[in-house]
Amino acid sequence: MAIPVEQFFLDPGHQGTLQRQLQEIVASGILAGRFHQGDRMPSSRGLARHLGISRITVTLAYTELVANDYLSSRGRSGYFVSDSAPRPPVFPPSTRSESRVDWSRALGQRIPEAAALNRPEDWRRYRYPFIYGQTDARLFDHQNWRKCALQALGARDFQALTEDSYGRDDPQLVDQIIRHILPRRGIVADPSEVLVTLGAQNALWMLAQILLTQRRTAVMEFPCYPALREILQQSRCNTADIAVDEHGLPPDAVPPETDVLFVTPSHHCPTSATMPMARRRALLDRAEEHDFLIVEDDYEFELAFASTPSPALKSLDRAGRVAYIGSFAKSLFPGLRLGYVVAPEPLIREMRMLRSLVVRHVPGHIQRVAAYFLAQGHYDAQVHKMARAYRDRRAVAEAAIAANGLEIAGAPNFGGSSLWMRAPEGVRAADLAERLRQRQVLIEPAGPFFGEGRDPGTHYRLAYSSIGVPDIPEGIRRIAEEGEALRRGTA
């Protein structure tokens, strides 16, 4: 008797292909003990009819399962669960235990809960998602990324894919960062001054762990990237913040007792303010005068389509006081979790040792794929394509904002992928966002950027990285309409 086809059903929410999903169904059935060695699989024709899919899809799935030794083929008799298929684990029956630990006392340190932006998990289902930082599939170069990934899986790169590098980074990726990325920011570095990280946030955490103690003082911008505030709180150092203006952080406001300053000079997060050259030089002079270090987060520098980007602080640094953070999250995709730090060798050496204790090294395959993507020119093409698209979306958004009487709060002279907005007088951004969800519009209230108890409730971020040009005007019209209804008290 064959396994009944009724034991097979497809999940409409599955992210993979039908063939892959069918392979997973069979494999999980074997591993869970529902399908036993020697059991006959449903015929490809019968299973295809039951699931409403192509017969060739079933045949290809069965063939792959044979190659992986889950199934065996017996000619015209069909497919059977292989005699050498993995056996389900056998455990003695047990009862669920109840913890008697007082975790309020056992936990040596409480990790602060992350300040979440107002972004639903199913944001892609909304018609007008003005959501920041996500990859637009219409702009990503799937074909060439796939080619690079397959190339990195080849025999030639087997060592880079499989070895434990003991804390070292892929020399090909480091070389591409030094020769391809850093010169655009005016930065010159040796391999010993570069560390590959699991994204910019990982870099911020490692720098905080190494540079800060309970007796040291870290200074950040206000408002700022929410995760940075939480990282600094977790480090137990003393913290202070400095309000930014239309030109970013004012150097004269940095306290003399500062040990480490965290700053986003090229494109302030979240207001998009750009620090002019005079301030950059003044900030470096103040760091020299008061003997503090600077951590420069240079996110989105690739997307400076509105004006020529100024040199990075790191490129102007002659005293070795700046640690520079770059990331591929916005130029490629955030799920890649790939970034880098450029800093003096003694600091990079300490970061490498810390990274080795926590994650050993960034996965070799990911590093090699990114190296190929850079070396073969696909990265440049990707960035240029995104910059052109964002320029067009920005122009349409600004026109719609002006036509509907909305207010841009931040100076939009850099580019990037979002606008810093001010809600109508008397309207809280969080209330506006809640109303807009009911009309298929998503915006991001700015509360997490200000921190608990300090949110004026007046601002929100309007990103155009995840929404196409045709939908922008109508989405902004709805924002203006709901904002006016709330202002008049008619909502």
C-alpha positions in Angstrom: 0.0 0.0 0.0 1.2 3.5 -0.9 1.3 6.3 1.6 -2.1 8.1 1.2 -2.0 11.3 -0.8 -4.1 12.9 1.9 -1.0 13.1 4.1 0.4 15.7 1.7 -0.7 19.3 1.5 1.0 22.5 0.4 1.5 25.6 2.5 0.5 28.8 0.5 2.8 30.8 2.7 5.9 28.8 2.0 8.7 30.9 0.6 10.4 28.3 -1.6 9.5 26.6 -4.9 6.8 23.9 -5.1 9.6 21.3 -5.7 11.5 22.4 -2.6 8.3 22.4 -0.5 7.5 18.8 -1.6 11.0 17.7 -0.7 10.6 19.2 2.7 7.3 17.5 3.3 8.8 14.1 2.5 12.0 14.6 4.4 10.1 15.9 7.5 7.7 13.0 7.3 10.6 10.5 7.4 12.4 12.4 10.2 9.2 12.6 12.2 8.6 8.8 11.9 5.3 9.2 9.9 6.9 7.6 6.8 8.8 4.4 7.4 11.6 2.6 5.6 10.1 0.6 2.7 6.9 2.6 2.5 5.8 3.2 -1.0 5.4 6.9 -2.1 2.2 8.0 -3.9 2.6 7.9 -7.7 3.8 11.1 -9.3 0.6 11.3 -11.3 -1.7 10.8 -8.3 0.2 13.2 -6.0 0.4 15.8 -8.7 -3.4 15.6 -9.2 -4.0 15.8 -5.5 -1.8 18.8 -5.0 -2.8 20.5 -8.2 0.7 20.8 -9.5 2.7 19.6 -12.4 3.7 16.0 -12.6 7.2 17.0 -13.5 7.5 19.0 -10.3 6.7 15.8 -8.3 9.1 13.8 -10.4 12.0 16.3 -9.9 11.3 16.4 -6.2 11.4 12.6 -6.0 14.6 12.5 -8.0 16.3 14.9 -5.7 15.2 12.9 -2.7 16.7 9.8 -4.3 20.0 11.7 -4.7 19.9 12.5 -1.0 19.1 8.9 0.0 15.7 9.7 1.4 14.0 7.7 -1.3 14.9 4.8 -3.6 13.6 4.1 -7.1 12.5 0.5 -8.0 11.9 0.9 -11.7 8.2 0.5 -12.6 7.3 -0.2 -9.0 7.7 3.4 -8.1 9.5 5.3 -5.3 9.9 4.0 -1.8 11.4 5.3 1.4 15.0 4.3 1.3 16.3 1.5 3.5 19.2 3.8 4.5 17.0 6.9 5.0 17.6 8.8 8.3 15.8 7.2 11.2 13.8 9.3 13.5 15.4 9.7 17.0 14.0 7.6 19.7 13.8 9.2 23.2 12.4 7.7 26.4 9.0 9.3 27.4 9.5 12.3 29.6 7.3 14.9 31.3 7.7 18.6 30.9 9.7 20.1 33.8 8.8 23.2 35.6 11.6 25.7 36.3 12.2 26.5 40.0 14.8 29.1 39.2 14.2 32.6 40.3 15.2 34.3 37.1 14.8 37.8 38.5 17.9 36.9 40.7 19.7 34.5 38.4 20.1 36.9 35.5 23.3 38.8 36.0 22.4 41.5 33.5 19.2 42.5 31.8 19.3 43.3 28.1 17.2 46.4 27.3 14.2 45.6 25.1 14.7 46.9 21.5 12.7 50.0 20.6 10.7 48.7 17.7 9.7 50.9 14.8 6.1 50.9 14.0 6.4 48.4 11.1 4.1 45.3 10.8 5.6 42.1 9.8 3.3 41.8 6.8 4.2 45.3 5.5 4.6 44.0 2.0 0.8 43.4 1.8 0.1 47.1 2.2 -0.5 49.1 -1.0 1.5 52.1 0.1 4.4 51.0 2.2 6.6 54.0 3.0 8.9 51.6 4.8 12.6 52.2 5.4 15.6 49.9 4.8 14.0 46.9 3.0 15.1 45.6 -0.4 12.9 46.3 -3.4 12.9 43.1 -5.5 12.3 45.3 -8.6 15.7 46.9 -8.2 17.9 44.0 -7.0 20.1 42.2 -9.5 18.9 38.6 -8.7 20.6 37.1 -11.8 24.1 38.2 -11.2 23.9 37.7 -7.4 22.9 34.1 -8.1 25.7 33.6 -10.5 28.2 34.9 -7.9 26.7 32.7 -5.3 27.0 29.6 -7.5 30.6 30.6 -8.4 31.5 30.8 -4.8 30.1 27.3 -4.3 32.5 25.8 -6.8 35.4 23.6 -6.2 37.8 26.5 -6.7 36.4 28.2 -3.6 35.9 25.1 -1.5 38.5 26.3 1.1 36.9 29.7 1.5 33.5 28.1 1.9 34.3 25.4 4.4 37.4 26.2 6.4 37.5 27.6 9.9 39.5 30.8 9.3 40.3 31.3 13.0 39.2 34.9 13.0 40.7 35.9 9.6 38.6 37.5 6.9 38.3 36.6 3.2 41.3 38.3 1.6 39.4 38.8 -1.6 36.6 40.7 0.1 39.1 42.8 2.2 40.9 43.6 -1.0 37.7 44.7 -2.7 36.8 46.9 0.2 40.2 48.6 0.2 40.5 49.1 -3.6 36.9 49.4 -4.6 34.9 50.9 -1.7 37.2 53.0 0.5 38.7 55.2 -2.2 35.2 56.6 -2.9 35.3 58.0 0.7 38.9 59.2 0.4 40.1 56.5 2.8 43.4 54.7 2.5 43.9 51.5 4.6 46.0 48.4 4.9 44.4 44.9 5.3 45.4 45.0 9.0 43.2 48.0 9.4 40.0 46.4 8.1 37.6 44.0 9.9 34.6 42.4 8.3 31.5 42.4 10.6 28.0 41.0 10.7 26.6 44.4 9.7 27.0 47.9 11.1 25.1 47.1 14.3 27.6 44.3 15.1 30.4 46.8 14.5 28.8 49.3 16.9 28.4 46.6 19.6 32.0 45.5 19.3 33.4 49.0 19.4 31.2 49.8 22.5 32.5 46.7 24.3 36.1 47.5 23.6 36.2 51.3 24.0 33.8 51.9 26.9 33.7 51.0 30.6 31.5 52.1 33.5 33.9 55.0 34.0 33.9 56.3 30.5 31.5 58.6 28.7 29.9 58.0 25.3 28.2 60.8 23.4 25.6 60.3 20.7 23.4 62.4 18.5 19.8 63.3 19.4 17.7 61.9 17.9 19.7 58.9 16.9 19.7 55.3 15.7 17.7 53.4 18.4 19.9 50.4 18.5 23.0 52.5 19.3 21.3 54.0 22.4 20.4 50.4 23.6 24.0 49.2 22.9 25.4 52.0 25.0 23.0 51.4 27.8 24.0 47.7 27.8 27.7 48.7 28.0 26.9 50.5 31.4 28.9 53.5 30.4 27.9 57.1 31.1 26.0 58.6 28.2 25.1 62.0 26.9 23.5 63.2 23.7 23.7 66.3 21.6 20.8 67.7 19.6 21.5 68.0 15.9 20.5 70.9 13.7 20.2 71.4 10.0 24.0 70.8 9.7 24.2 67.8 11.9 26.0 67.6 15.2 27.6 71.0 16.4 31.2 70.3 17.4 31.3 72.9 20.1 28.6 71.1 22.0 30.7 67.9 22.5 31.6 67.8 26.3 35.3 67.9 27.1 34.9 64.8 29.3 33.8 62.7 26.2 35.7 59.4 25.6 33.9 58.2 22.5 31.6 60.1 20.1 29.2 58.2 17.9 28.2 60.3 14.8 26.7 60.0 11.3 28.2 63.1 9.6 27.5 62.3 6.0 23.8 61.4 6.4 22.5 61.9 9.9 20.1 59.1 11.1 17.3 59.9 11.0 17.0 63.6 9.9 19.3 63.2 6.8 21.3 66.3 7.8 24.7 66.5 6.3 27.7 67.9 8.2 29.6 70.5 6.2 33.3 70.4 5.8 34.0 73.2 8.3 32.2 71.3 11.0 34.0 68.1 10.1 37.4 69.7 10.5 36.2 71.5 13.7 35.0 68.1 15.1 38.4 66.5 14.5 40.2 69.5 16.1 37.9 69.2 19.2 38.7 65.4 19.4 42.4 66.2 19.3 42.0 69.0 21.9 40.0 66.9 24.4 41.5 63.5 23.5 38.4 61.6 22.5 37.7 59.0 19.8 35.1 59.2 17.1 33.0 56.3 15.7 31.8 57.3 12.2 28.8 55.4 10.9 28.7 56.2 7.1 25.5 54.5 6.2 23.9 55.1 2.8 26.9 57.0 1.4 26.4 55.1 -1.9 23.0 56.7 -2.3 24.2 60.4 -2.3 22.4 61.2 -5.6 21.3 64.7 -4.6 24.8 66.1 -4.3 28.4 65.0 -4.3 29.2 63.4 -1.0 31.7 65.1 1.2 34.9 63.2 2.2 34.4 60.9 5.2 35.7 62.0 8.6 38.1 59.1 8.5 39.7 60.5 5.3 40.4 63.8 7.1 41.7 62.1 10.3 45.5 62.5 10.7 45.7 61.4 14.3 44.1 58.0 14.1 41.1 58.9 16.2 38.3 57.8 13.8 36.9 54.3 13.5 34.9 54.1 10.3 31.8 51.8 9.8 30.5 50.8 6.4 27.7 48.4 5.5 26.2 46.6 2.5 22.8 46.6 4.1 21.3 49.4 2.0 23.3 49.0 -1.2 22.6 45.2 -1.4 20.1 43.9 1.2 19.8 44.0 5.0 19.5 40.2 5.3 23.1 39.9 4.1 24.4 41.1 7.5 27.7 42.2 6.1 29.6 45.3 7.1 33.2 46.4 7.9 35.2 48.6 10.2 38.3 50.6 9.2 40.4 51.7 12.2 44.0 51.7 13.5 45.5 48.3 13.7 45.6 48.0 17.5 41.8 48.6 17.7 41.1 46.2 14.8 43.3 43.5 16.5 41.1 43.8 19.7 37.9 43.7 17.7 39.1 40.6 15.8 39.8 38.8 19.1 36.3 39.8 20.5 34.6 38.7 17.3 36.5 35.4 17.5 35.0 34.8 21.0 31.4 35.5 19.8 31.0 34.4 16.2 34.5 33.3 15.2 34.2 34.9 11.8 31.7 36.0 9.2 30.6 33.0 7.0 33.1 32.4 4.3 30.6 31.8 1.5 28.9 35.2 2.2 32.2 37.0 2.1 33.3 35.3 -1.2 29.9 36.0 -2.9 30.2 39.7 -2.0 33.8 39.8 -3.2 32.8 38.4 -6.6 29.8 40.8 -6.9 32.2 43.7 -6.3 35.0 42.4 -8.5 32.8 41.7 -11.5 31.2 45.2 -11.6 27.7 44.1 -10.5 27.9 46.2 -7.3 28.5 49.4 -9.2 25.7 48.7 -11.6 23.4 47.8 -8.6 24.2 51.1 -6.8 23.7 53.2 -9.9 20.4 51.5 -10.6 19.2 52.2 -7.1 20.4 55.8 -7.1 18.5 56.5 -10.3 15.3 54.9 -9.0 15.5 56.7 -5.7 16.1 60.0 -7.4 13.0 59.5 -9.5 11.0 58.4 -6.4 12.3 61.3 -4.4 11.3 63.8 -7.1 7.7 62.4 -7.3 7.5 62.3 -3.4 8.6 65.9 -3.0 6.2 67.1 -5.7 3.3 65.2 -4.0 4.3 66.6 -0.6 4.3 70.1 -1.9 1.0 69.7 -3.7 -0.7 68.3 -0.5 0.7 70.8 1.9 2.9 68.4 4.0 6.1 69.5 5.7 9.6 68.1 5.2 11.4 68.6 8.5 14.9 67.5 7.5 17.2 69.2 5.0 17.0 66.8 1.9 20.3 67.7 0.3 22.0 64.3 0.4 19.8 61.7 -1.2 19.4 58.5 0.6 16.1 56.6 0.7 13.8 58.5 3.1 12.5 61.9 4.1 12.2 63.2 7.7 8.7 64.6 8.1 6.8 66.8 10.6 3.2 65.9 11.3 0.5 68.6 11.1 0.2 71.0 14.0 -1.5 69.3 17.0 -1.3 65.8 15.4 0.7 63.0 16.9 2.6 60.9 14.4 1.7 57.7 16.1 -2.0 58.5 15.8 -1.6 59.4 12.2 0.3 56.1 11.5 -2.5 54.1 13.2 -5.2 55.8 11.1 -3.2 55.3 7.9 -2.9 51.6 8.4 -6.6 51.3 7.9 -6.1 52.9 4.5 -3.3 50.7 3.3 -0.6 53.3 4.1 2.5 52.7 6.3 4.7 55.4 7.8 7.1 55.1 10.7 6.5 57.4 13.7 9.8 58.6 15.1 9.4 57.8 18.7 12.3 55.2 18.9 14.7 57.7 17.5 14.1 60.0 20.5 13.9 57.4 23.2 11.5 56.6 26.0 9.9 59.7 27.5 11.5 62.1 25.1 9.4 61.7 22.0 7.7 65.0 21.1 5.3 62.9 18.9 5.8 65.4 16.0 7.9 63.5 13.5 7.8 60.5 11.2 10.0 58.9 8.6 8.7 58.6 5.0 10.8 56.1 3.1 10.6 55.6 -0.7 12.9 52.5 -1.0 10.0 50.0 -0.9 7.3 51.8 -2.9 7.2 52.4 -6.7 6.7 55.7 -8.4 3.0 55.1 -9.5 1.9 54.5 -5.9 3.7 57.5 -4.3 1.3 60.3 -5.1 -1.8 58.5 -3.9 -0.1 57.3 -0.8 1.0 60.9 0.1 -2.5 62.2 -0.7 -3.9 59.8 1.9 -1.3 60.9 4.5 -2.3 64.5 4.0 -6.0 63.7 4.1 -5.8 61.7 7.3 -3.5 64.3 8.9 -6.0 67.1 8.1 -8.9 65.0 9.5 -6.9 64.5 12.8 -6.0 68.2 13.0 -9.6 69.2 12.6 -10.7 66.5 15.0 -13.0 64.9 12.5 -11.2 61.5 12.4 
